[in-house]
Amino acid sequence: MNKNQDSKLREVLGTWEVNPRPAPHFKAAVWQRIAVQEARATTGIWSTLRDWLFVQLPKPAYAAALLAVTAITGVTVANTRAERAREQYRLDSARHYLASIDPMAMTASASRALR
Amino acid sequence: MKKFLILLGLVVVVGAVSYYICYHRAMASVVVVTPDGTDAELAWLKGEFVLTPAQYEKVLALHHAYRPVCADHCRRYIAAHRRLADLLKERASWSPEMDTAFAEQARIQSECHASMLKYAYDVAACMSPEQSRRYLEMIKMQLIEGDPAGMFAASR
């Protein structure tokens, strides 16, 4: 008897289909939630950046690191520029010296000055 | 926000100060002009070719003795050059005067180079062997190429 009822029940369950009707404005609601999440993510980047710049960066550890990097950059740029300036100075001085002993160079510079 | 602005100000100050100090320290060895503003090129020569005070005195004496000779050559060369330029402007065809003017200019040019080379060898003789070799290399580069840039580019 039980066996017979089980097989009937199984048969009924096998043919049972659930077709619920979607909630009204289901798709629109999904898209709206996606849009809200996206907006929240964008705002999050800016607020994180703002937080990092105005709250975290001025903390002593970060500030000291930033100042050290600035000083190293300043020294490196100054050395590079000074090196170039020294090389240019050497070449200009050599030209001046040679112009002071080479009548041809002196004549050329005098002609250039006259133009 | 206030702390951030203070930090920004500090960054600018630290960057500028480190740049300024380092640049001026690096350029301190460069003599742009001598204290009295004269012979700046000789002050450079002294540093570039590592002249001792005694060597520098000798070079200075040679330079001052050569200066009027060089100025005279310069004057004569300019006169010869102008003569030639005037002839080329005036004449529409070849003339024997042009030949003479060309020869005169070439003769003065040759005299100039010979005189400069003699001065250079005298100056080089005052220097140490290594510096003498470098100095003469610069002079030869000037005579052959008309500019010593190659020598200074090579030493970089």
Interface residues (C-beta under 8 A of the other chain):
Chain A: L53 F54 L57 P58 A63 L66 L67 T70 A71 T73 G74 V75 V77 A78 N79 R81 A82 E83 A85 R86 E87 Y89 R90 L91 S93 A94 R95 H96 Y97 L98 S100 I101 D102 P103 M104 A105 M106 T107 A110
Chain B: M1 K3 F4 I6 L7 L10 V11 V14 G15 A16 V17 S18 Y19 Y20 I21 C22 Y23 A26 M27 S29 V30 V32 A40 E41 L42 W44 L45 E48 H63 Y66 R67 C70 H73 C74 Y77 I78 H81 Q109 C112 H113 S115 M116 Y119 A120 M138 I139 Q142 L143 G146 D147 P148 A149 M151 F152 R156
